[in-house]
Amino acid sequence: MFSLDCDRAHLYAHPERALAAEEVTRYEGALAERVCGVPAQYITGHQEFWGMDFIVTPAVLIPRPETEHVIETVLELARAASEANPGQMLRIADVGTGSGCIALALAHELLHAEILATDVSTAALEIARANAARHAVGGHIDFREADLLAGCADNTFDFVVSNPPYVGESEEDEVQLEVRKFEPRNAVFAGSTGLETIARLVPQARSALRPGGWLVMEISGTFVEGVQQLLDEWSDIKIVQDLQGISRVIVARKM
């Protein structure tokens, strides 16, 4: 499909099609990159997430299906908040937005939400803005270059949402080669233990959230207890497991 620039239906409907020389060259070039370990998403430049097509480049982490549990969790909490306060405008911060997948999915589902999407990477924000323009949700999202929640006022948000880097450098050998070799390192590795970025984000989120606001983060199942310890001043802490039964999302409420 990528090499011929066609959709799946066209591909199956024309099995007899002979490839032109330039199409053969493009296909073989894509295969050569894949053999070297380049993720297919970086070769094609696209990845599906939450039913939406996202542009991806080596400047951003490739969206994973597991991260959709973050969206599901926020939507469940947002619906409960809307039932309690009909007409309330929700303010959401997506920290470390990368491709913008979380911010865009939430903007698509929560039409009346105001979303701030931050990232330290200028290149990543360019991709996120391009994705927002493609899906016509840019008007709902303010993209800002910032380290986590730097510059955000206290008591501002109803939700702070993040898929932060959470792999420890000590675990590097256990990470897939294509991830550690090709995906942006600062979006994967957080430091020696993997908790470093989360340890910085938790107090910032506590300041930025309104009383009763929610922090929703994707985490690693290997250090759930460590994250829970960082949330000792929070309430209503909940762990959400993915389809494999692995702890994937943690939720906490500002008291």
Secondary structure by P-SEA (a helix, b strand, c coil): cccccccaaaaaacccccccaaaaaaaaaaaaaaaacccccccccccccccbbbbbccccccccccaaaaaaaaaaaaaaaaaacccbbbbbbbcccccaaaaaaaaaacccbbbbbbbccaaaaaaaaaaaaaacccccbbbbbcccccccccccccbbbbbcccccccccccccccccccccccccccccccaaaaaaaaaaaaaaccccbbbbbbbbcccaaaaaaaaccccbbbbbbcccccccbbbbbcc
